[in-house]
Amino acid sequence: MNLPSGYNGKLYNLLEEVHKLKFSEPQKALELANFVYVQALKSADEVLEANCLYVLGVCHEISSSYPQAMKFLSEAIKLAQQLGEKKIMGDALNYVGVIHDNLNNYSNALKAYFRALKIYEDVKENKKTAIVLSNIGLIYTNIKDYRNALKFYSHALDIAEEENDAESLLITNINIGLTHSQLGNFEEALKFLYDAFDQATNSNDKRRASLALDHIADTNIKLNKTGEAFRLFEESRKLKLELEDKRGLVKVYSTLGHMHLLENNMTEAKANLEKALELATELGIKRSVHELHKMLSDAYERIEDSAKALYHLKIAYRKELELLKEEAEIRARNISTQLEIEQAQKEAEIQRLKNIELAQALEDVKKLNVNLKELNDEKNEFMAIAVHDLKNPLQNILSTARILKRSSELPKSEMDEFTANIINQTDRMFNIIKKLLDHNAIDQGELKLKITNFDVNSLAEEIVSNFKEESERKKLNLMLRKAPEEVSINTDKVILYEILQNLVSNAIKFSTEFKNIILSVYADEKNIKLEVADQGPGFSDEDKRKMFSKFARLSAKPTGDEHSTGLGLSIVKKLCELIGATLKLESKKDEGAKFTISLKNW
């Protein structure tokens, strides 16, 4: 940088000092950056102001103050764009990508990284180009596309070695080590990670030294070297405390807590998990908060502190549901990420093509756009299905919780029954989430069913019991007709439960007061049949033609202002096909409906 002379030149020198201190003494770096920023405003030097805004954003990112970091970085980008300062824009965009990556918002991270990459290539900032390429590779590692991750790392290494740039070599070595560790190439992972640790130590980059230690410790856990892992995490913890790296401490404390939990050292497990939870809550790291509450529930259950175990379990379930929508969106974005990258690369290549090559490239881009739209439509359908299928178990949990709240003195047997119901429903909910998140595997026939042997009468009893309060609230008579003897079947119990649950839920939703709804179980030597019959509005011929389509809107309307996504019957049809069941409907308009599920009695 060609620094101006005089007082402003001294301020630029102080900014260089901030860059040297940011990883080793982040608090001191932040204080110095604030001082320079105030002086920059007084001096009316807008380029210096833009640099200060960028450096303040970096300092806040390092201390995990993401809202403040984004504020300063956004202002830096805006001012740099007005001034035509492309390098500052590229630097700020790179750190915007880092923040989005930390928050698992991979789509926005990639957008920022690719904008930064284009700027760096335009202004021939080769060292920064290597860093951004390594960051893009890390996105691929996060979405488990290791082949592309290593491709970007390789490109970054080539540039870093050509430029002999220590920082980009360090970053890339850490990222490559992490990727090899996740691939199970542990010896190769340790080679890169120890190289990175040595580089960070030699350059007094304490933050990246502690990050390398974390990955080395994780790799040792995978190699069953827990003693060495404990030592490494303790070394990393000291560095993070010195750096006030709260996000890093969440990782260390939670991992130590989990390791102590596995060794049944409850005192140390709770202490570390509580520290991690406090920091994760402060930073707003939702996934960590959810996982820590689950681990604390496990810890308290082991020492038979049921009240605290239940407290943490309830919060964990609530946090899991809050994460569901976000994770579904992330999953959909991750699916489309490669198309976005390929499209961007294709568009860049178009600039160098001529005539026939250009036309062919444009055609390829059009195809990619069509695929991207299809993926987006699939994502939207997937999210709607997830929300729909979680409603019923959530309603059962809510109903049980209301009963517990209204009843101050319940016998222990009833309390145990209600608590067991909540646990069963939440377990079922997690099973639903897993199956819905694997909906692509279902369509492709790759999902492995969990076949168990169970009594169909008992399953039907559970369905009726779980919908008892809801049916009574709508003044409906929900009845069960069991088979006279135990009816054993070999199939996926969770899927069969979901089929019946959807059908009974629909019957309740569309029935008016004082009507009957009957769930019946029949069995003979060859077949097992389950029927759900109601006295509701029935189905018209038009309804029957489209009833199993996704998002179908049928003629009947819910009778209690309930919400209907039009997904229930399409889900039932899909799940029946999955377990080899046949689904039959007998119905006329205004004369009720009877659904029959038939399975082979093997």
C-alpha atoms as one frame of an Amber mdcrd trajectory, in Angstrom:
protein
   0.000   0.000   0.000   1.309   3.454  -0.954   0.678   5.272   2.308   0.105
   9.032   2.464   2.554  11.116   4.453   1.828  13.000   7.668  -0.780  12.140
  10.270  -2.977  10.081   7.906   0.051   8.008   7.018   0.442   7.168  10.692
  -3.202   6.110  10.821  -2.675   3.720   7.894   0.342   2.303   9.743  -1.868
   1.747  12.788  -4.331  -0.187  10.608  -1.477  -2.442   9.512  -0.752  -3.000
  13.200  -4.414  -3.997  13.718  -4.032  -6.662  11.042  -0.994  -8.070  12.821
  -2.793  -8.180  16.190  -6.252  -9.358  15.132  -5.651 -13.091  15.673  -3.218
 -12.934  18.583  -4.700 -10.040  20.599  -8.204  -9.460  19.200  -9.413  -7.106
  21.963  -6.380  -4.840  21.593  -6.844  -4.913  17.802 -10.487  -3.870  18.154
  -9.664  -0.964  20.464  -6.961   0.267  18.083  -9.300  -0.083  15.062 -11.979
   1.993  16.846  -9.421   4.716  17.570  -8.272   4.877  13.931 -11.916   4.945
  12.732 -12.721   7.987  14.879  -9.612   9.753  13.568 -10.506   8.808   9.982
 -13.920  10.466  10.354 -12.226  13.618  11.622  -9.740  13.629   8.730 -12.440
  13.277   6.015 -10.262  10.635   4.299 -12.963   8.345   2.834 -10.534   5.669
   1.659  -9.136   5.452   5.188 -12.719   5.351   6.508 -13.582   2.443   4.169
 -10.474   0.566   5.319 -11.432   1.156   8.955 -14.971  -0.117   8.402 -13.563
  -3.306   6.844 -11.056  -3.846   9.669 -13.759  -3.265  12.328 -15.913  -5.878
  10.577 -13.040  -8.357  10.651 -12.354  -7.735  14.355 -16.011  -8.275  15.252
 -16.154 -11.448  13.133 -13.137 -12.830  14.974 -14.893 -12.195  18.308 -18.092
 -13.842  16.923 -20.092 -10.576  17.093 -21.744 -11.317  13.759 -24.463  -8.612
  13.655 -21.867  -5.901  14.359 -19.454  -7.457  11.880 -22.081  -7.505   9.108
 -22.990  -3.872   9.843 -19.406  -2.628   9.423 -18.670  -4.856   6.429 -21.851
  -3.743   4.617 -20.919  -0.095   5.162 -17.368  -0.819   3.938 -18.690  -2.442
   0.738 -21.074   0.452   0.059 -18.398   3.149   0.586 -15.705   1.209  -1.319
 -18.084   0.798  -4.273 -18.719   4.563  -4.336 -14.976   5.237  -4.232 -14.077
   2.547  -6.789 -11.846   0.801  -4.221 -12.169  -2.734  -5.545  -9.642  -4.343
  -3.191 -11.521  -3.147  -0.095 -14.762  -4.441  -1.649 -13.196  -7.845  -2.275
 -11.786  -8.061   1.254 -15.125  -7.117   2.848 -17.088  -9.532   0.631 -14.733
 -12.370   1.582 -15.461 -11.822   5.277 -19.201 -11.561   4.591 -18.833 -15.047
   3.094 -16.980 -16.240   6.199 -19.829 -15.051   8.450 -22.510 -16.736   6.310
 -20.409 -19.921   6.287 -20.185 -19.850  10.107 -23.983 -19.565  10.232 -24.428
 -22.466   7.742 -25.957 -20.114   5.155 -23.962 -21.670   2.338 -25.866 -20.130
  -0.568 -25.222 -16.550   0.604 -21.643 -17.447   1.511 -20.995 -18.634  -2.042
 -22.523 -15.509  -3.547 -20.205 -13.341  -1.463 -17.152 -15.516  -2.191 -17.729
 -15.509  -5.952 -18.165 -11.723  -5.987 -14.896 -11.411  -4.063 -13.180 -13.909
  -6.391 -14.163 -11.925  -9.504 -12.856  -8.696  -7.964  -9.549 -10.279  -6.916
  -9.061 -11.765 -10.383  -9.807  -8.380 -11.979  -7.280  -6.525  -9.809  -4.766
  -9.420  -9.965  -4.742 -10.026  -6.177  -3.366 -13.569  -6.461  -2.808 -14.137
  -2.738  -6.378 -13.145  -1.904  -7.622 -15.256  -4.825  -6.016 -18.317  -3.186
  -7.746 -17.568   0.131 -11.187 -17.230  -1.492 -10.684 -20.432  -3.487  -9.854
 -22.213  -0.227 -12.982 -20.752   1.389 -15.115 -22.004  -1.512 -13.532 -25.424
  -1.056 -14.585 -25.332   2.609 -18.221 -24.810   1.534 -17.933 -28.011  -0.504
 -16.472 -29.784   2.530 -19.426 -28.599   4.628 -21.932 -30.020   2.135 -19.829
 -33.222   1.885 -18.900 -32.793  -1.783 -15.285 -33.737  -1.110 -14.261 -34.197
  -4.720 -15.026 -30.584  -5.600 -13.640 -29.400  -2.262 -10.230 -30.914  -2.999
 -10.341 -29.490  -6.527 -10.697 -25.934  -5.202  -8.071 -26.545  -2.507  -5.647
 -27.804  -5.147  -6.149 -24.632  -7.192  -5.668 -22.517  -4.047  -2.447 -24.384
  -3.139  -0.997 -23.894  -6.622  -1.479 -20.124  -6.362  -0.309 -19.943  -2.729
   2.886 -21.851  -3.484   3.523 -19.788  -6.610   3.086 -16.580  -4.575   4.906
 -18.064  -1.553   2.062 -16.710   0.616   2.108 -18.041   4.178  -1.471 -17.024
   5.118  -3.238 -18.692   2.192  -1.032 -21.806   2.608  -2.027 -21.972   6.277
  -5.763 -21.607   5.586  -5.702 -24.154   2.779  -3.717 -26.721   4.795  -6.286
 -26.522   7.628  -9.179 -26.964   5.185  -7.507 -29.876   3.373  -6.732 -31.548
   6.716 -10.377 -31.213   7.785 -11.571 -32.707   4.494  -9.203 -35.707   4.711
 -10.315 -36.296   8.307 -13.961 -36.397   7.237 -13.041 -38.765   4.410 -11.343
 -41.108   6.906  -7.828 -40.429   5.577  -6.562 -39.796   9.107  -2.804 -39.996
   8.527  -3.057 -37.637   5.554  -5.284 -35.324   7.630  -2.786 -35.161  10.504
   0.054 -34.363   8.090  -1.730 -31.262   6.752  -3.053 -30.213  10.166   0.312
 -30.430  11.942   1.899 -28.466   9.085  -0.801 -25.819   9.558  -0.289 -25.764
  13.329   3.457 -25.247  12.911   2.849 -22.444  10.397   0.342 -20.729  12.695
   2.646 -21.039  15.715   5.631 -19.630  13.817   3.584 -16.636  12.635   1.954
 -16.131  16.097  -1.492 -16.729  14.577  -3.067 -18.057  17.751  -6.582 -18.285
  16.362  -5.644 -20.578  13.510  -3.268 -22.512  15.744  -6.196 -23.278  18.059
  -8.371 -24.201  15.044  -5.728 -26.639  13.811  -5.531 -28.124  17.335  -9.316
 -28.665  17.325  -9.169 -30.612  14.056  -6.138 -32.601  15.225  -7.995 -33.492
  18.440 -11.116 -34.518  16.485  -8.975 -36.758  14.279  -7.416 -38.366  17.373
 -10.911 -39.115  18.684 -11.649 -40.939  15.429  -8.419 -42.891  15.965  -9.606
 -43.784  19.529  -6.752 -41.779  21.075  -8.934 -40.028  23.654  -6.097 -39.204
  26.045  -4.262 -37.264  23.335  -7.532 -35.624  22.286  -8.151 -34.375  25.863
  -4.635 -32.899  25.958  -5.028 -31.152  22.611  -8.447 -29.695  23.478  -7.060
 -28.368  26.763  -4.236 -26.660  24.840  -6.771 -25.236  22.408  -9.018 -24.067
  25.266  -6.214 -21.999  26.780  -5.559 -20.292  23.462  -9.258 -19.547  22.936
  -9.631 -18.083  26.421  -6.655 -15.842  25.744  -8.216 -14.776  22.426 -11.740
 -14.480  23.897 -12.871 -16.716  21.031 -16.359 -17.543  22.303 -17.472 -19.533
  19.261 -14.326 -21.640  19.445 -14.922 -22.219  23.158 -18.424 -23.534  22.387
 -16.810 -26.199  20.195 -14.160 -27.107  22.792 -16.466 -27.204  25.837 -19.201
 -29.147  24.034 -16.720 -31.725  22.700 -15.067 -32.120  26.109 -18.512 -32.483
  27.686 -19.464 -35.182  25.197 -16.190 -37.039  25.783 -16.664 -36.938  29.572
 -20.243 -38.138  29.059 -18.981 -41.159  27.131 -16.568 -41.900  29.984 -19.436
 -41.511  32.502 -17.663 -38.620  34.256 -20.866 -36.702  34.978 -19.327 -33.885
  37.031 -16.933 -32.803  34.282 -19.510 -33.517  31.565 -22.109 -31.195  33.127
 -19.577 -28.456  33.876 -18.291 -28.345  30.296 -21.736 -28.656  28.702 -23.160
 -25.852  30.869 -20.266 -23.549  29.872 -20.807 -24.381  26.212 -24.575 -23.811
  26.500 -24.107 -20.401  28.109 -21.802 -19.246  25.303 -23.863 -20.796  22.492
 -27.012 -19.104  23.821 -25.210 -15.764  24.035 -23.954 -16.101  20.439 -27.270
 -17.416  19.103 -25.786 -20.649  17.679 -29.085 -22.554  17.420 -27.780 -25.991
  16.459 -25.261 -25.997  19.290 -27.953 -24.890  21.769 -30.181 -27.781  20.641
 -27.413 -30.406  20.829 -26.193 -29.169  24.213 -29.658 -29.386  25.752 -29.913
 -32.976  24.484 -26.545 -33.905  25.996 -27.424 -32.225  29.309 -30.710 -34.133
  29.395 -28.728 -37.344  28.927 -26.303 -36.347  31.697 -29.053 -35.564  34.213
 -30.947 -38.718  33.295 -27.862 -40.776  34.110 -27.648 -39.266  37.592 -31.435
 -39.734  37.962 -32.259 -36.021  38.205 -35.526 -36.416  36.278 -36.709 -32.818
  36.640 -33.599 -31.317  35.043 -33.428 -34.088  32.447 -37.018 -33.357  31.388
 -36.352 -29.591  31.417 -33.431 -29.891  28.994 -35.255 -32.484  26.876 -38.251
 -30.185  26.374 -36.027 -27.316  25.272 -34.091 -29.628  22.951 -37.309 -30.732
  21.247 -38.455 -27.131  20.856 -35.115 -26.092  19.384 -35.209 -29.070  17.027
 -38.508 -27.874  15.584 -37.190 -24.330  15.227 -34.251 -25.737  13.259 -36.414
 -27.920  11.017 -37.464 -25.220   8.582 -33.982 -23.680   8.500 -32.344 -27.064
   7.893 -34.827 -27.915   5.147 -33.970 -24.674   3.392 -30.243 -25.276   3.862
 -30.592 -28.806   2.482 -32.441 -27.505  -0.560 -29.870 -24.762  -1.066 -27.066
 -27.303  -0.748 -28.690 -29.444  -3.430 -28.778 -26.471  -5.791 -25.357 -25.107
  -4.794 -23.457 -27.145  -7.359 -25.804 -26.037 -10.124 -25.251 -22.404  -9.140
 -21.488 -22.856  -9.231 -21.527 -24.738 -12.515 -23.765 -22.066 -13.988 -21.388
 -19.323 -12.828 -18.424 -21.205 -14.269 -20.285 -21.775 -17.512 -21.122 -18.082
 -17.811 -17.460 -17.198 -17.288 -16.444 -19.697 -19.972 -18.954 -18.229 -22.427
 -16.896 -15.056 -22.611 -14.061 -17.042 -24.201 -16.123 -19.113 -26.633 -17.025
 -18.292 -30.224 -19.794 -19.138 -32.674 -20.893 -22.802 -32.237 -19.126 -23.183
 -28.886 -20.906 -20.091 -27.591 -24.313 -21.355 -28.715 -23.700 -24.762 -27.105
 -22.613 -23.145 -23.844 -25.736 -20.975 -23.773 -27.882 -24.062 -24.293 -26.141
 -25.778 -21.375 -26.852 -22.794 -19.136 -30.542 -22.907 -20.094 -30.671 -26.568
 -19.086 -29.011 -25.770 -15.785 -31.600 -23.056 -15.136 -34.417 -25.539 -15.770
 -32.820 -28.009 -13.341 -32.393 -25.279 -10.760 -36.086 -24.346 -10.992 -37.103
 -27.991 -10.600 -34.911 -28.278  -7.503 -36.460 -25.124  -6.063 -40.001 -26.464
  -6.672 -39.009 -29.750  -5.033 -37.586 -27.867  -2.041 -40.867 -25.975  -1.565
 -42.890 -29.188  -1.736 -40.524 -30.893   0.669 -40.838 -28.117   3.262 -44.623
 -28.185   3.081 -44.654 -31.964   3.607 -42.341 -31.638   6.607 -44.573 -29.066
   8.279 -47.710 -31.089   7.556 -46.427 -34.356   8.957 -45.122 -32.769  12.157
 -48.470 -31.219  13.079 -50.086 -34.366  14.427 -47.362 -35.444  16.881 -47.004
 -31.836  17.991 -50.741 -31.706  18.676 -50.492 -34.868  20.757 -47.602 -33.426
  22.771 -49.520 -30.183  23.294 -52.655 -32.016  24.407 -50.713 -34.103  26.916
 -48.892 -31.049  28.233 -52.203 -29.224  28.750 -53.556 -32.141  30.738 -50.456
 -32.113  32.946 -50.765 -28.357  33.454 -54.441 -28.561  34.429 -53.908 -31.461
  36.829 -51.876 -30.390  39.834 -52.014 -33.724  41.662 -51.909 -36.714  39.359
 -51.174 -40.258  40.522 -47.666 -41.370  39.636 -49.004 -44.032  37.277 -50.899
 -41.445  35.235 -47.976 -39.026  35.335 -45.718 -41.802  34.005 -48.254 -42.556
  31.269 -48.469 -38.933  30.144 -44.690 -38.485  30.253 -44.224 -41.654  28.234
 -46.685 -40.317  25.657 -44.696 -37.091  25.264 -41.470 -39.047  24.833 -43.086
 -41.456  22.345 -44.494 -38.606  20.284 -41.243 -36.671  20.205 -39.346 -39.812
  19.239 -41.882 -40.347  16.478 -41.429 -36.739  15.388 -37.691 -37.186  15.006
 -38.353 -40.320  12.949 -40.697 -38.317  10.699 -38.085 -35.599  10.240 -35.461
 -38.140   9.268 -37.706 -39.856   6.746 -38.829 -36.584   5.201 -35.271 -35.297
   4.976 -34.522 -38.490   3.063 -37.430 -37.956   0.637 -35.086 -38.060  -2.369
 -33.858 -41.464  -1.264 -37.487 -42.639  -1.004 -38.199 -41.568  -4.576 -35.058
 -43.310  -5.810 -35.721 -46.507  -3.883 -32.565 -46.116  -1.811 -34.119 -45.734
   1.649 -33.701 -48.794   3.829 -36.922 -49.538   5.715 -36.795 -50.506   9.380
 -38.793 -53.735   9.396 -39.963 -54.939  12.807 -42.589 -57.337  14.091 -45.398
 -55.746  16.098 -49.067 -56.094  17.018 -51.383 -54.095  14.716 -54.129 -53.990
  17.387 -51.755 -52.198  19.754 -50.763 -49.717  17.055 -54.429 -48.968  16.340
 -55.093 -48.493  20.068 -52.252 -45.975  20.211 -53.706 -44.028  17.265 -57.166
 -43.831  18.850 -55.711 -42.855  22.227 -53.633 -40.072  20.724 -56.622 -38.569
  18.892 -59.084 -38.998  21.774 -58.916 -35.423  23.064 -59.068 -33.894  19.588
 -62.134 -35.958  18.604 -63.910 -35.179  21.895 -63.220 -31.488  21.442 -65.059
 -31.634  18.091 -67.836 -33.798  19.654 -67.016 -36.797  17.460 -67.252 -40.460
  18.383 -63.866 -42.052  17.571 -64.093 -45.852  17.936 -61.767 -48.823  17.573
 -62.739 -52.278  16.335 -59.847 -54.595  17.021 -59.313 -58.030  15.574 -60.370
 -60.694  18.125 -56.818 -62.022  18.427 -53.329 -60.507  18.310 -52.378 -59.523
  14.753 -48.613 -59.615  14.195 -47.071 -58.075  11.107 -43.579 -57.494   9.710
 -43.293 -53.982   8.261 -42.060 -50.473   9.071 -44.034 -49.477  12.164 -43.326
 -45.733  11.886 -44.564 -45.575   8.289 -47.738 -47.564   9.023 -48.396 -45.291
  12.001 -48.035 -42.230   9.737 -50.471 -43.684   7.176 -53.163 -44.315   9.802
 -52.465 -41.048  11.578 -53.019 -39.058   8.379 -56.274 -40.873   7.591 -57.720
 -40.508  11.113 -56.597 -36.881  11.279 -58.345 -36.147   7.965 -61.529 -37.874
   9.129 -61.613 -35.722  12.277 -60.716 -32.577  10.355 -63.593 -32.897   7.835
 -66.344 -34.384  10.065 -69.157 -32.450  11.704 -70.419 -32.868  15.287 -71.814
 -36.175  16.595 -70.557 -38.249  13.648 -68.796 -41.610  13.993 -65.229 -42.392
  12.963 -64.223 -46.051  13.153 -60.734 -47.549  12.910 -61.009 -51.300  12.281
 -58.446 -54.116  12.182 -59.117 -57.328  10.241 -56.894 -60.317   9.517 -57.016
 -63.631   7.735 -54.374 -66.108   6.625 -53.270 -63.981   3.650 -54.018 -60.333
   4.393 -54.181 -57.770   7.162 -56.593 -54.902   6.579 -56.992 -51.615   8.388
 -60.045 -49.474   7.673 -60.738 -45.855   8.535 -64.438 -45.112   7.987 -66.187
 -41.814   8.605 -69.559 -40.132   8.069 -68.056 -36.983   6.616 -68.618 -35.186
   3.281 -67.208 -37.982   1.129 -65.470 -37.512  -2.214 -66.911 -36.391  -5.557
 -65.778 -37.961  -8.832 -63.606 -34.897  -9.458 -62.073 -35.275  -5.968 -61.218
 -38.907  -6.688 -59.358 -37.975  -9.864 -56.966 -35.585  -8.105 -57.028 -36.647
  -4.428 -53.577 -38.268  -4.416 -51.855 -35.360  -6.167 -49.575 -33.096  -4.128
 -51.250 -29.888  -2.918 -54.635 -31.062  -4.196 -57.566 -28.827  -3.170 -60.686
 -30.949  -2.805 -64.323 -29.878  -2.500 -64.645 -30.511   1.265 -63.460 -27.923
   3.787 -62.240 -28.504   7.367 -65.095 -28.105   9.853 -63.111 -26.569  12.723
 -61.040 -23.924  10.933 -58.121 -26.347  10.738 -55.367 -25.745   8.218 -55.077
 -28.099   5.238 -52.050 -28.163   2.925 -53.547 -30.681   0.501 -50.647 -33.051
   1.173 -52.117 -35.652   3.524 -53.502 -38.112   0.983 -50.512 -37.779  -1.348
 -48.292 -38.669   1.623 -50.521 -41.662   2.474 -50.324 -42.934  -1.107 -46.546
 -42.546  -1.254 -45.981 -44.269   2.099 -48.320 -47.147   1.174 -46.297 -47.767
  -1.975 -43.109 -47.675   0.080 -44.169 -50.543   2.371 -45.998 -52.511  -0.347
 -49.504 -51.775   0.933 -52.534 -51.253  -1.303 -54.865 -48.318  -0.663 -58.545
 -48.452  -1.594 -61.275 -45.808  -1.237 -65.023 -46.384  -1.114 -66.951 -43.119
  -1.086 -69.764 -41.094  -2.569 -70.418 -37.398  -2.288 -72.126 -36.562   1.049
 -72.100 -40.240   2.140 -68.833 -40.517   4.047 -65.667 -42.383   3.102 -63.873
 -45.631   3.910 -60.147 -46.057   3.295 -58.777 -49.617   3.377 -55.059 -50.393
   3.706 -54.165 -53.989   2.826 -50.856 -55.696   3.605 -49.715 -59.235   2.987
 -49.788 -61.400   6.105 -46.415 -63.111   5.631
